[in-house]
Amino acid sequence: MYNYEIILYWSNDDEAFIAEVPELPGCMADGKTRKEAVENAEQIIQEWLETAKDEGRPIPTPRGRLMYA
C-alpha cells in the first residue's frame, strides 16, 4: 500500500469514476465504481513506481494531503 493522495471524481464524458494521483505525473485510472477506480489506481501506482525505478527516475516521497476543498 502506498500513501499517495488519490483524487476521485465522476467523469460524464467517460461515464466512469476517475482516480488521479497528482504526485505521480500521468498516473491515473478509471473504474465503473469508486472502489474499482481506487483499486485500479493502486495497481497503476505500483506500475508507475516500478517503471520509474527501472528507468532511474526519481520517486517522489508521498506528502499526504495536497489539496483542500
PDB file of N, CA, C, O and CB in Angstrom:
ATOM      1  N   MET A   1       0.842  -1.183   0.000  1.00  0.00           N
ATOM      2  CA  MET A   1       0.000   0.000   0.000  1.00  0.00           C
ATOM      3  C   MET A   1       0.883   1.240   0.000  1.00  0.00           C
ATOM      4  O   MET A   1       1.853   1.331   0.752  1.00  0.00           O
ATOM      5  CB  MET A   1      -0.956   0.002   1.217  1.00  0.00           C
ATOM      6  N   TYR A   2       0.536   2.175  -0.842  1.00  0.00           N
ATOM      7  CA  TYR A   2       1.286   3.406  -0.949  1.00  0.00           C
ATOM      8  C   TYR A   2       0.449   4.545  -0.400  1.00  0.00           C
ATOM      9  O   TYR A   2      -0.780   4.492  -0.450  1.00  0.00           O
ATOM     10  CB  TYR A   2       1.699   3.676  -2.406  1.00  0.00           C
ATOM     11  N   ASN A   3       1.085   5.556   0.114  1.00  0.00           N
ATOM     12  CA  ASN A   3       0.383   6.664   0.754  1.00  0.00           C
ATOM     13  C   ASN A   3       0.292   7.903  -0.123  1.00  0.00           C
ATOM     14  O   ASN A   3       0.357   9.025   0.379  1.00  0.00           O
ATOM     15  CB  ASN A   3       1.062   7.015   2.040  1.00  0.00           C
ATOM     16  N   TYR A   4       0.145   7.713  -1.411  1.00  0.00           N
ATOM     17  CA  TYR A   4      -0.032   8.845  -2.309  1.00  0.00           C
ATOM     18  C   TYR A   4      -1.496   9.254  -2.322  1.00  0.00           C
ATOM     19  O   TYR A   4      -2.393   8.413  -2.269  1.00  0.00           O
ATOM     20  CB  TYR A   4       0.452   8.500  -3.736  1.00  0.00           C
ATOM     21  N   GLU A   5      -1.721  10.553  -2.393  1.00  0.00           N
ATOM     22  CA  GLU A   5      -3.083  11.070  -2.455  1.00  0.00           C
ATOM     23  C   GLU A   5      -3.730  10.620  -3.766  1.00  0.00           C
ATOM     24  O   GLU A   5      -3.101  10.657  -4.823  1.00  0.00           O
ATOM     25  CB  GLU A   5      -3.095  12.624  -2.333  1.00  0.00           C
ATOM     26  N   ILE A   6      -4.983  10.198  -3.685  1.00  0.00           N
ATOM     27  CA  ILE A   6      -5.774   9.838  -4.862  1.00  0.00           C
ATOM     28  C   ILE A   6      -6.984  10.763  -4.887  1.00  0.00           C
ATOM     29  O   ILE A   6      -7.748  10.829  -3.924  1.00  0.00           O
ATOM     30  CB  ILE A   6      -6.209   8.315  -4.838  1.00  0.00           C
ATOM     31  N   ILE A   7      -7.148  11.470  -5.989  1.00  0.00           N
ATOM     32  CA  ILE A   7      -8.312  12.331  -6.176  1.00  0.00           C
ATOM     33  C   ILE A   7      -9.312  11.555  -7.026  1.00  0.00           C
ATOM     34  O   ILE A   7      -8.983  11.094  -8.119  1.00  0.00           O
ATOM     35  CB  ILE A   7      -7.921  13.709  -6.851  1.00  0.00           C
ATOM     36  N   LEU A   8     -10.516  11.416  -6.524  1.00  0.00           N
ATOM     37  CA  LEU A   8     -11.537  10.596  -7.167  1.00  0.00           C
ATOM     38  C   LEU A   8     -12.710  11.466  -7.581  1.00  0.00           C
ATOM     39  O   LEU A   8     -13.216  12.253  -6.781  1.00  0.00           O
ATOM     40  CB  LEU A   8     -12.007   9.466  -6.230  1.00  0.00           C
ATOM     41  N   TYR A   9     -13.147  11.330  -8.837  1.00  0.00           N
ATOM     42  CA  TYR A   9     -14.304  12.097  -9.303  1.00  0.00           C
ATOM     43  C   TYR A   9     -15.011  11.347 -10.428  1.00  0.00           C
ATOM     44  O   TYR A   9     -14.442  10.445 -11.042  1.00  0.00           O
ATOM     45  CB  TYR A   9     -13.872  13.505  -9.781  1.00  0.00           C
ATOM     46  N   TRP A  10     -16.249  11.731 -10.685  1.00  0.00           N
ATOM     47  CA  TRP A  10     -17.045  11.152 -11.756  1.00  0.00           C
ATOM     48  C   TRP A  10     -16.819  11.940 -13.045  1.00  0.00           C
ATOM     49  O   TRP A  10     -16.819  13.171 -13.027  1.00  0.00           O
ATOM     50  CB  TRP A  10     -18.545  11.136 -11.378  1.00  0.00           C
ATOM     51  N   SER A  11     -16.626  11.242 -14.156  1.00  0.00           N
ATOM     52  CA  SER A  11     -16.473  11.875 -15.459  1.00  0.00           C
ATOM     53  C   SER A  11     -17.678  11.524 -16.328  1.00  0.00           C
ATOM     54  O   SER A  11     -17.878  10.363 -16.686  1.00  0.00           O
ATOM     55  CB  SER A  11     -15.146  11.430 -16.144  1.00  0.00           C
ATOM     56  N   ASN A  12     -18.481  12.537 -16.664  1.00  0.00           N
ATOM     57  CA  ASN A  12     -19.611  12.297 -17.562  1.00  0.00           C
ATOM     58  C   ASN A  12     -19.134  11.866 -18.949  1.00  0.00           C
ATOM     59  O   ASN A  12     -19.754  11.016 -19.588  1.00  0.00           O
ATOM     60  CB  ASN A  12     -20.480  13.556 -17.674  1.00  0.00           C
ATOM     61  N   ASP A  13     -18.038  12.453 -19.405  1.00  0.00           N
ATOM     62  CA  ASP A  13     -17.508  12.110 -20.728  1.00  0.00           C
ATOM     63  C   ASP A  13     -17.118  10.635 -20.817  1.00  0.00           C
ATOM     64  O   ASP A  13     -17.395   9.971 -21.816  1.00  0.00           O
ATOM     65  CB  ASP A  13     -16.299  12.986 -21.055  1.00  0.00           C
ATOM     66  N   ASP A  14     -16.479  10.132 -19.772  1.00  0.00           N
ATOM     67  CA  ASP A  14     -16.016   8.745 -19.759  1.00  0.00           C
ATOM     68  C   ASP A  14     -17.046   7.778 -19.189  1.00  0.00           C
ATOM     69  O   ASP A  14     -16.918   6.561 -19.329  1.00  0.00           O
ATOM     70  CB  ASP A  14     -14.742   8.641 -18.967  1.00  0.00           C
ATOM     71  N   GLU A  15     -18.070   8.336 -18.542  1.00  0.00           N
ATOM     72  CA  GLU A  15     -19.067   7.530 -17.836  1.00  0.00           C
ATOM     73  C   GLU A  15     -18.387   6.542 -16.881  1.00  0.00           C
ATOM     74  O   GLU A  15     -18.695   5.351 -16.848  1.00  0.00           O
ATOM     75  CB  GLU A  15     -19.960   6.770 -18.844  1.00  0.00           C
ATOM     76  N   ALA A  16     -17.448   7.097 -16.108  1.00  0.00           N
ATOM     77  CA  ALA A  16     -16.684   6.291 -15.163  1.00  0.00           C
ATOM     78  C   ALA A  16     -16.131   7.196 -14.068  1.00  0.00           C
ATOM     79  O   ALA A  16     -16.066   8.416 -14.217  1.00  0.00           O
ATOM     80  CB  ALA A  16     -15.536   5.527 -15.881  1.00  0.00           C
ATOM     81  N   PHE A  17     -15.736   6.566 -12.964  1.00  0.00           N
ATOM     82  CA  PHE A  17     -15.015   7.281 -11.915  1.00  0.00           C
ATOM     83  C   PHE A  17     -13.548   7.362 -12.343  1.00  0.00           C
ATOM     84  O   PHE A  17     -12.992   6.392 -12.859  1.00  0.00           O
ATOM     85  CB  PHE A  17     -15.170   6.567 -10.511  1.00  0.00           C
ATOM     86  N   ILE A  18     -12.935   8.507 -12.129  1.00  0.00           N
ATOM     87  CA  ILE A  18     -11.533   8.738 -12.455  1.00  0.00           C
ATOM     88  C   ILE A  18     -10.773   8.901 -11.149  1.00  0.00           C
ATOM     89  O   ILE A  18     -11.209   9.626 -10.255  1.00  0.00           O
ATOM     90  CB  ILE A  18     -11.355   9.992 -13.376  1.00  0.00           C
ATOM     91  N   ALA A  19      -9.642   8.231 -11.042  1.00  0.00           N
ATOM     92  CA  ALA A  19      -8.769   8.322  -9.868  1.00  0.00           C
ATOM     93  C   ALA A  19      -7.424   8.863 -10.338  1.00  0.00           C
ATOM     94  O   ALA A  19      -6.698   8.183 -11.064  1.00  0.00           O
ATOM     95  CB  ALA A  19      -8.606   6.921  -9.150  1.00  0.00           C
ATOM     96  N   GLU A  20      -7.092  10.080  -9.927  1.00  0.00           N
ATOM     97  CA  GLU A  20      -5.830  10.713 -10.298  1.00  0.00           C
ATOM     98  C   GLU A  20      -4.878  10.709  -9.109  1.00  0.00           C
ATOM     99  O   GLU A  20      -5.292  10.847  -7.958  1.00  0.00           O
ATOM    100  CB  GLU A  20      -6.066  12.155 -10.799  1.00  0.00           C
ATOM    101  N   VAL A  21      -3.585  10.546  -9.414  1.00  0.00           N
ATOM    102  CA  VAL A  21      -2.545  10.574  -8.389  1.00  0.00           C
ATOM    103  C   VAL A  21      -1.635  11.761  -8.726  1.00  0.00           C
ATOM    104  O   VAL A  21      -0.678  11.603  -9.483  1.00  0.00           O
ATOM    105  CB  VAL A  21      -1.731   9.200  -8.329  1.00  0.00           C
ATOM    106  N   PRO A  22      -1.921  12.945  -8.174  1.00  0.00           N
ATOM    107  CA  PRO A  22      -1.227  14.168  -8.603  1.00  0.00           C
ATOM    108  C   PRO A  22       0.286  14.177  -8.363  1.00  0.00           C
ATOM    109  O   PRO A  22       1.012  14.871  -9.075  1.00  0.00           O
ATOM    110  CB  PRO A  22      -1.824  15.333  -7.900  1.00  0.00           C
ATOM    111  N   GLU A  23       0.767  13.431  -7.391  1.00  0.00           N
ATOM    112  CA  GLU A  23       2.203  13.427  -7.108  1.00  0.00           C
ATOM    113  C   GLU A  23       3.001  12.615  -8.119  1.00  0.00           C
ATOM    114  O   GLU A  23       4.224  12.737  -8.193  1.00  0.00           O
ATOM    115  CB  GLU A  23       2.452  12.887  -5.722  1.00  0.00           C
ATOM    116  N   LEU A  24       2.302  11.775  -8.908  1.00  0.00           N
ATOM    117  CA  LEU A  24       2.964  10.942  -9.902  1.00  0.00           C
ATOM    118  C   LEU A  24       2.444  11.351 -11.280  1.00  0.00           C
ATOM    119  O   LEU A  24       1.371  10.900 -11.683  1.00  0.00           O
ATOM    120  CB  LEU A  24       2.716   9.415  -9.627  1.00  0.00           C
ATOM    121  N   PRO A  25       3.167  12.180 -12.000  1.00  0.00           N
ATOM    122  CA  PRO A  25       2.686  12.725 -13.268  1.00  0.00           C
ATOM    123  C   PRO A  25       2.173  11.641 -14.224  1.00  0.00           C
ATOM    124  O   PRO A  25       2.851  10.651 -14.498  1.00  0.00           O
ATOM    125  CB  PRO A  25       3.794  13.511 -13.937  1.00  0.00           C
ATOM    126  N   GLY A  26       0.955  11.867 -14.720  1.00  0.00           N
ATOM    127  CA  GLY A  26       0.348  10.943 -15.673  1.00  0.00           C
ATOM    128  C   GLY A  26      -0.263   9.704 -15.055  1.00  0.00           C
ATOM    129  O   GLY A  26      -0.786   8.851 -15.773  1.00  0.00           O
ATOM    130  N   CYS A  27      -0.209   9.589 -13.751  1.00  0.00           N
ATOM    131  CA  CYS A  27      -0.716   8.400 -13.065  1.00  0.00           C
ATOM    132  C   CYS A  27      -2.198   8.586 -12.757  1.00  0.00           C
ATOM    133  O   CYS A  27      -2.579   9.386 -11.903  1.00  0.00           O
ATOM    134  CB  CYS A  27       0.084   8.126 -11.761  1.00  0.00           C
ATOM    135  N   MET A  28      -3.021   7.827 -13.475  1.00  0.00           N
ATOM    136  CA  MET A  28      -4.459   7.881 -13.252  1.00  0.00           C
ATOM    137  C   MET A  28      -5.091   6.583 -13.726  1.00  0.00           C
ATOM    138  O   MET A  28      -4.504   5.839 -14.512  1.00  0.00           O
ATOM    139  CB  MET A  28      -5.088   9.093 -13.979  1.00  0.00           C
ATOM    140  N   ALA A  29      -6.297   6.323 -13.234  1.00  0.00           N
ATOM    141  CA  ALA A  29      -7.028   5.114 -13.594  1.00  0.00           C
ATOM    142  C   ALA A  29      -8.511   5.431 -13.578  1.00  0.00           C
ATOM    143  O   ALA A  29      -8.928   6.504 -13.141  1.00  0.00           O
ATOM    144  CB  ALA A  29      -6.697   3.937 -12.627  1.00  0.00           C
ATOM    145  N   ASP A  30      -9.295   4.489 -14.059  1.00  0.00           N
ATOM    146  CA  ASP A  30     -10.742   4.670 -14.020  1.00  0.00           C
ATOM    147  C   ASP A  30     -11.403   3.384 -13.568  1.00  0.00           C
ATOM    148  O   ASP A  30     -10.752   2.352 -13.408  1.00  0.00           O
ATOM    149  CB  ASP A  30     -11.283   5.103 -15.396  1.00  0.00           C
ATOM    150  N   GLY A  31     -12.718   3.466 -13.364  1.00  0.00           N
ATOM    151  CA  GLY A  31     -13.489   2.299 -12.970  1.00  0.00           C
ATOM    152  C   GLY A  31     -14.970   2.602 -13.008  1.00  0.00           C
ATOM    153  O   GLY A  31     -15.376   3.762 -12.944  1.00  0.00           O
ATOM    154  N   LYS A  32     -15.771   1.566 -13.113  1.00  0.00           N
ATOM    155  CA  LYS A  32     -17.225   1.736 -13.145  1.00  0.00           C
ATOM    156  C   LYS A  32     -17.776   2.120 -11.780  1.00  0.00           C
ATOM    157  O   LYS A  32     -18.850   2.713 -11.682  1.00  0.00           O
ATOM    158  CB  LYS A  32     -17.896   0.458 -13.632  1.00  0.00           C
ATOM    159  N   THR A  33     -17.031   1.777 -10.714  1.00  0.00           N
ATOM    160  CA  THR A  33     -17.418   2.143  -9.351  1.00  0.00           C
ATOM    161  C   THR A  33     -16.246   2.867  -8.688  1.00  0.00           C
ATOM    162  O   THR A  33     -15.115   2.823  -9.170  1.00  0.00           O
ATOM    163  CB  THR A  33     -17.837   0.878  -8.523  1.00  0.00           C
ATOM    164  N   ARG A  34     -16.544   3.535  -7.572  1.00  0.00           N
ATOM    165  CA  ARG A  34     -15.471   4.196  -6.816  1.00  0.00           C
ATOM    166  C   ARG A  34     -14.413   3.178  -6.400  1.00  0.00           C
ATOM    167  O   ARG A  34     -13.212   3.404  -6.548  1.00  0.00           O
ATOM    168  CB  ARG A  34     -16.043   4.915  -5.567  1.00  0.00           C
ATOM    169  N   LYS A  35     -14.891   2.060  -5.880  1.00  0.00           N
ATOM    170  CA  LYS A  35     -13.981   1.014  -5.399  1.00  0.00           C
ATOM    171  C   LYS A  35     -13.082   0.518  -6.528  1.00  0.00           C
ATOM    172  O   LYS A  35     -11.874   0.370  -6.341  1.00  0.00           O
ATOM    173  CB  LYS A  35     -14.778  -0.163  -4.800  1.00  0.00           C
ATOM    174  N   GLU A  36     -13.658   0.265  -7.685  1.00  0.00           N
ATOM    175  CA  GLU A  36     -12.888  -0.227  -8.819  1.00  0.00           C
ATOM    176  C   GLU A  36     -11.849   0.806  -9.263  1.00  0.00           C
ATOM    177  O   GLU A  36     -10.714   0.445  -9.577  1.00  0.00           O
ATOM    178  CB  GLU A  36     -13.822  -0.578  -9.983  1.00  0.00           C
ATOM    179  N   ALA A  37     -12.225   2.072  -9.292  1.00  0.00           N
ATOM    180  CA  ALA A  37     -11.285   3.126  -9.697  1.00  0.00           C
ATOM    181  C   ALA A  37     -10.105   3.211  -8.735  1.00  0.00           C
ATOM    182  O   ALA A  37      -8.961   3.355  -9.167  1.00  0.00           O
ATOM    183  CB  ALA A  37     -12.000   4.485  -9.769  1.00  0.00           C
ATOM    184  N   VAL A  38     -10.376   3.124  -7.432  1.00  0.00           N
ATOM    185  CA  VAL A  38      -9.299   3.184  -6.441  1.00  0.00           C
ATOM    186  C   VAL A  38      -8.409   1.944  -6.541  1.00  0.00           C
ATOM    187  O   VAL A  38      -7.184   2.057  -6.476  1.00  0.00           O
ATOM    188  CB  VAL A  38      -9.881   3.313  -5.014  1.00  0.00           C
ATOM    189  N   GLU A  39      -9.009   0.765  -6.697  1.00  0.00           N
ATOM    190  CA  GLU A  39      -8.216  -0.460  -6.848  1.00  0.00           C
ATOM    191  C   GLU A  39      -7.332  -0.386  -8.085  1.00  0.00           C
ATOM    192  O   GLU A  39      -6.166  -0.781  -8.046  1.00  0.00           O
ATOM    193  CB  GLU A  39      -9.134  -1.690  -6.929  1.00  0.00           C
ATOM    194  N   ASN A  40      -7.884   0.120  -9.181  1.00  0.00           N
ATOM    195  CA  ASN A  40      -7.097   0.269 -10.405  1.00  0.00           C
ATOM    196  C   ASN A  40      -5.981   1.286 -10.208  1.00  0.00           C
ATOM    197  O   ASN A  40      -4.871   1.090 -10.703  1.00  0.00           O
ATOM    198  CB  ASN A  40      -7.995   0.690 -11.576  1.00  0.00           C
ATOM    199  N   ALA A  41      -6.261   2.363  -9.493  1.00  0.00           N
ATOM    200  CA  ALA A  41      -5.239   3.370  -9.218  1.00  0.00           C
ATOM    201  C   ALA A  41      -4.101   2.784  -8.387  1.00  0.00           C
ATOM    202  O   ALA A  41      -2.935   3.090  -8.636  1.00  0.00           O
ATOM    203  CB  ALA A  41      -5.856   4.572  -8.494  1.00  0.00           C
ATOM    204  N   GLU A  42      -4.422   1.958  -7.419  1.00  0.00           N
ATOM    205  CA  GLU A  42      -3.381   1.336  -6.596  1.00  0.00           C
ATOM    206  C   GLU A  42      -2.467   0.463  -7.450  1.00  0.00           C
ATOM    207  O   GLU A  42      -1.256   0.434  -7.235  1.00  0.00           O
ATOM    208  CB  GLU A  42      -4.011   0.500  -5.468  1.00  0.00           C
ATOM    209  N   GLN A  43      -3.040  -0.244  -8.412  1.00  0.00           N
ATOM    210  CA  GLN A  43      -2.239  -1.065  -9.321  1.00  0.00           C
ATOM    211  C   GLN A  43      -1.356  -0.181 -10.203  1.00  0.00           C
ATOM    212  O   GLN A  43      -0.180  -0.479 -10.417  1.00  0.00           O
ATOM    213  CB  GLN A  43      -3.152  -1.954 -10.196  1.00  0.00           C
ATOM    214  N   ILE A  44      -1.931   0.901 -10.708  1.00  0.00           N
ATOM    215  CA  ILE A  44      -1.177   1.806 -11.580  1.00  0.00           C
ATOM    216  C   ILE A  44      -0.069   2.513 -10.808  1.00  0.00           C
ATOM    217  O   ILE A  44       1.003   2.758 -11.360  1.00  0.00           O
ATOM    218  CB  ILE A  44      -2.114   2.841 -12.219  1.00  0.00           C
ATOM    219  N   ILE A  45      -0.309   2.845  -9.541  1.00  0.00           N
ATOM    220  CA  ILE A  45       0.750   3.436  -8.706  1.00  0.00           C
ATOM    221  C   ILE A  45       1.939   2.483  -8.650  1.00  0.00           C
ATOM    222  O   ILE A  45       3.084   2.893  -8.842  1.00  0.00           O
ATOM    223  CB  ILE A  45       0.225   3.743  -7.264  1.00  0.00           C
ATOM    224  N   GLN A  46       1.662   1.224  -8.388  1.00  0.00           N
ATOM    225  CA  GLN A  46       2.732   0.224  -8.304  1.00  0.00           C
ATOM    226  C   GLN A  46       3.499   0.145  -9.627  1.00  0.00           C
ATOM    227  O   GLN A  46       4.729   0.116  -9.631  1.00  0.00           O
ATOM    228  CB  GLN A  46       2.150  -1.164  -7.939  1.00  0.00           C
ATOM    229  N   GLU A  47       2.779   0.112 -10.741  1.00  0.00           N
ATOM    230  CA  GLU A  47       3.430   0.042 -12.046  1.00  0.00           C
ATOM    231  C   GLU A  47       4.226   1.313 -12.345  1.00  0.00           C
ATOM    232  O   GLU A  47       5.317   1.243 -12.909  1.00  0.00           O
ATOM    233  CB  GLU A  47       2.391  -0.192 -13.141  1.00  0.00           C
ATOM    234  N   TRP A  48       3.681   2.479 -11.967  1.00  0.00           N
ATOM    235  CA  TRP A  48       4.373   3.745 -12.172  1.00  0.00           C
ATOM    236  C   TRP A  48       5.705   3.727 -11.424  1.00  0.00           C
ATOM    237  O   TRP A  48       6.744   4.087 -11.977  1.00  0.00           O
ATOM    238  CB  TRP A  48       3.497   4.934 -11.704  1.00  0.00           C
ATOM    239  N   LEU A  49       5.661   3.303 -10.156  1.00  0.00           N
ATOM    240  CA  LEU A  49       6.868   3.277  -9.329  1.00  0.00           C
ATOM    241  C   LEU A  49       7.896   2.278  -9.868  1.00  0.00           C
ATOM    242  O   LEU A  49       9.092   2.569  -9.874  1.00  0.00           O
ATOM    243  CB  LEU A  49       6.509   2.929  -7.881  1.00  0.00           C
ATOM    244  N   GLU A  50       7.445   1.112 -10.316  1.00  0.00           N
ATOM    245  CA  GLU A  50       8.360   0.110 -10.876  1.00  0.00           C
ATOM    246  C   GLU A  50       9.038   0.646 -12.138  1.00  0.00           C
ATOM    247  O   GLU A  50      10.240   0.461 -12.325  1.00  0.00           O
ATOM    248  CB  GLU A  50       7.601  -1.200 -11.194  1.00  0.00           C
ATOM    249  N   THR A  51       8.269   1.306 -12.997  1.00  0.00           N
ATOM    250  CA  THR A  51       8.825   1.869 -14.229  1.00  0.00           C
ATOM    251  C   THR A  51       9.834   2.965 -13.911  1.00  0.00           C
ATOM    252  O   THR A  51      10.912   3.010 -14.503  1.00  0.00           O
ATOM    253  CB  THR A  51       7.704   2.423 -15.124  1.00  0.00           C
ATOM    254  N   ALA A  52       9.487   3.850 -12.977  1.00  0.00           N
ATOM    255  CA  ALA A  52      10.405   4.922 -12.593  1.00  0.00           C
ATOM    256  C   ALA A  52      11.715   4.340 -12.061  1.00  0.00           C
ATOM    257  O   ALA A  52      12.797   4.820 -12.401  1.00  0.00           O
ATOM    258  CB  ALA A  52       9.756   5.837 -11.533  1.00  0.00           C
ATOM    259  N   LYS A  53      11.612   3.320 -11.237  1.00  0.00           N
ATOM    260  CA  LYS A  53      12.804   2.690 -10.674  1.00  0.00           C
ATOM    261  C   LYS A  53      13.647   2.063 -11.776  1.00  0.00           C
ATOM    262  O   LYS A  53      14.866   2.233 -11.802  1.00  0.00           O
ATOM    263  CB  LYS A  53      12.415   1.628  -9.632  1.00  0.00           C
ATOM    264  N   ASP A  54      12.999   1.337 -12.690  1.00  0.00           N
ATOM    265  CA  ASP A  54      13.715   0.681 -13.788  1.00  0.00           C
ATOM    266  C   ASP A  54      14.423   1.691 -14.685  1.00  0.00           C
ATOM    267  O   ASP A  54      15.490   1.398 -15.223  1.00  0.00           O
ATOM    268  CB  ASP A  54      12.751  -0.160 -14.619  1.00  0.00           C
ATOM    269  N   GLU A  55      13.840   2.879 -14.851  1.00  0.00           N
ATOM    270  CA  GLU A  55      14.405   3.898 -15.726  1.00  0.00           C
ATOM    271  C   GLU A  55      15.313   4.882 -14.992  1.00  0.00           C
ATOM    272  O   GLU A  55      15.852   5.807 -15.599  1.00  0.00           O
ATOM    273  CB  GLU A  55      13.299   4.648 -16.405  1.00  0.00           C
ATOM    274  N   GLY A  56      15.477   4.680 -13.693  1.00  0.00           N
ATOM    275  CA  GLY A  56      16.356   5.539 -12.905  1.00  0.00           C
ATOM    276  C   GLY A  56      15.788   6.920 -12.628  1.00  0.00           C
ATOM    277  O   GLY A  56      16.533   7.847 -12.309  1.00  0.00           O
ATOM    278  N   ARG A  57      14.462   7.065 -12.748  1.00  0.00           N
ATOM    279  CA  ARG A  57      13.829   8.358 -12.464  1.00  0.00           C
ATOM    280  C   ARG A  57      13.604   8.495 -10.958  1.00  0.00           C
ATOM    281  O   ARG A  57      13.443   7.492 -10.263  1.00  0.00           O
ATOM    282  CB  ARG A  57      12.480   8.499 -13.236  1.00  0.00           C
ATOM    283  N   PRO A  58      13.591   9.730 -10.453  1.00  0.00           N
ATOM    284  CA  PRO A  58      13.326   9.918  -9.016  1.00  0.00           C
ATOM    285  C   PRO A  58      11.894   9.520  -8.660  1.00  0.00           C
ATOM    286  O   PRO A  58      10.965   9.704  -9.446  1.00  0.00           O
ATOM    287  CB  PRO A  58      13.578  11.383  -8.612  1.00  0.00           C
ATOM    288  N   ILE A  59      11.743   8.977  -7.471  1.00  0.00           N
ATOM    289  CA  ILE A  59      10.429   8.589  -6.969  1.00  0.00           C
ATOM    290  C   ILE A  59      10.044   9.559  -5.864  1.00  0.00           C
ATOM    291  O   ILE A  59      10.719   9.633  -4.837  1.00  0.00           O
ATOM    292  CB  ILE A  59      10.425   7.111  -6.453  1.00  0.00           C
ATOM    293  N   PRO A  60       8.950  10.310  -6.069  1.00  0.00           N
ATOM    294  CA  PRO A  60       8.529  11.290  -5.059  1.00  0.00           C
ATOM    295  C   PRO A  60       8.133  10.629  -3.739  1.00  0.00           C
ATOM    296  O   PRO A  60       7.516   9.564  -3.719  1.00  0.00           O
ATOM    297  CB  PRO A  60       7.360  12.113  -5.588  1.00  0.00           C
ATOM    298  N   THR A  61       8.494  11.272  -2.662  1.00  0.00           N
ATOM    299  CA  THR A  61       8.043  10.832  -1.339  1.00  0.00           C
ATOM    300  C   THR A  61       6.597  11.298  -1.158  1.00  0.00           C
ATOM    301  O   THR A  61       6.297  12.469  -1.392  1.00  0.00           O
ATOM    302  CB  THR A  61       8.974  11.397  -0.191  1.00  0.00           C
ATOM    303  N   PRO A  62       5.691  10.396  -0.744  1.00  0.00           N
ATOM    304  CA  PRO A  62       4.308  10.827  -0.516  1.00  0.00           C
ATOM    305  C   PRO A  62       4.250  11.962   0.494  1.00  0.00           C
ATOM    306  O   PRO A  62       4.884  11.896   1.547  1.00  0.00           O
ATOM    307  CB  PRO A  62       3.451   9.652  -0.032  1.00  0.00           C
ATOM    308  N   ARG A  63       3.491  13.003   0.175  1.00  0.00           N
ATOM    309  CA  ARG A  63       3.399  14.171   1.045  1.00  0.00           C
ATOM    310  C   ARG A  63       2.104  14.233   1.820  1.00  0.00           C
ATOM    311  O   ARG A  63       1.925  15.124   2.651  1.00  0.00           O
ATOM    312  CB  ARG A  63       3.552  15.417   0.241  1.00  0.00           C
ATOM    313  N   GLY A  64       1.200  13.314   1.569  1.00  0.00           N
ATOM    314  CA  GLY A  64      -0.088  13.371   2.266  1.00  0.00           C
ATOM    315  C   GLY A  64      -1.030  14.299   1.561  1.00  0.00           C
ATOM    316  O   GLY A  64      -0.924  14.500   0.351  1.00  0.00           O
ATOM    317  N   ARG A  65      -1.933  14.858   2.286  1.00  0.00           N
ATOM    318  CA  ARG A  65      -2.990  15.698   1.712  1.00  0.00           C
ATOM    319  C   ARG A  65      -2.392  16.925   1.029  1.00  0.00           C
ATOM    320  O   ARG A  65      -1.671  17.711   1.643  1.00  0.00           O
ATOM    321  CB  ARG A  65      -3.989  16.132   2.804  1.00  0.00           C
ATOM    322  N   LEU A  66      -2.713  17.068  -0.262  1.00  0.00           N
ATOM    323  CA  LEU A  66      -2.167  18.164  -1.046  1.00  0.00           C
ATOM    324  C   LEU A  66      -3.161  19.292  -1.279  1.00  0.00           C
ATOM    325  O   LEU A  66      -2.782  20.459  -1.380  1.00  0.00           O
ATOM    326  CB  LEU A  66      -1.687  17.649  -2.359  1.00  0.00           C
ATOM    327  N   MET A  67      -4.438  18.929  -1.364  1.00  0.00           N
ATOM    328  CA  MET A  67      -5.461  19.921  -1.744  1.00  0.00           C
ATOM    329  C   MET A  67      -6.530  19.990  -0.674  1.00  0.00           C
ATOM    330  O   MET A  67      -6.801  19.014   0.026  1.00  0.00           O
ATOM    331  CB  MET A  67      -6.099  19.571  -3.115  1.00  0.00           C
ATOM    332  N   TYR A  68      -7.122  21.143  -0.562  1.00  0.00           N
ATOM    333  CA  TYR A  68      -8.203  21.337   0.394  1.00  0.00           C
ATOM    334  C   TYR A  68      -9.431  21.835  -0.352  1.00  0.00           C
ATOM    335  O   TYR A  68      -9.326  22.672  -1.248  1.00  0.00           O
ATOM    336  CB  TYR A  68      -7.791  22.331   1.515  1.00  0.00           C
ATOM    337  N   ALA A  69     -10.574  21.325   0.016  1.00  0.00           N
ATOM    338  CA  ALA A  69     -11.831  21.746  -0.636  1.00  0.00           C
ATOM    339  C   ALA A  69     -12.403  22.949   0.061  1.00  0.00           C
ATOM    340  O   ALA A  69     -13.454  23.451  -0.337  1.00  0.00           O
ATOM    341  CB  ALA A  69     -12.863  20.607  -0.642  1.00  0.00           C
TER     342      ALA A  69
END
